[in-house]
Structure formats: C-alpha cells, structure tokens
Amino acid sequence: MLCKLNWIFTQREEPWAQIIYAKFHTKSGERIKCHQSSSVWLGIKFVGTINKPFIGWIMGNGKKINFWRDSWETCTPLREHIDLPNNL
C-alpha cells in the first residue's frame, strides 16, 4: 500500500499529493529539513527508496519531448536552471 501511495505521490496529480509535496518541499523542489512530524510523509519517504529502482522513463518516439522546457529531475525545466533565452 505504501508503495502505491509513493507512486501516486511522485506523479503529483492527486490533490492530497500536491498538498503534501508543497508542505515538505521548497519552491525549487528541494526537501525541507525541518518540519512537523507526519506519519503519512514518513511512510511515503520510506518506500521511495523501495520504488526508485523500479521507476523509469518511456521515451517513445520523442515527438512530444522538449529537452529544454520539460522538467526532468526537479520541478524546474532545464532552461531555467541555466537561464536560456525564451526562443530556445
């Protein structure tokens, strides 16, 4: 059950996942180090290490991928990390 909650949490499509993510992460996507205890968060964080080896990306034919504008590892697109001009 916790693995399923972690998967749903990583997708951040459910309202509860968005709330928990906002509570325990900064605006740049980094986990905050100091917070009030939450049994739900502890469980989701714990099974993240179990789920991570089994999570991958299916690229398909690449027609819908925008290397610079898509978010890859963080919530921020690559172009914003290196301050690219808008036309790229």
Secondary structure as GFF3:
##gff-version 3
##sequence-region A 1 88
A	DSSP	alpha_helix	2	11	.	.	.	ID=ss1
A	DSSP	alpha_helix	15	24	.	.	.	ID=ss2
A	DSSP	alpha_helix	39	51	.	.	.	ID=ss3
A	DSSP	three_ten_helix	52	54	.	.	.	ID=ss4
A	DSSP	alpha_helix	78	81	.	.	.	ID=ss5
###
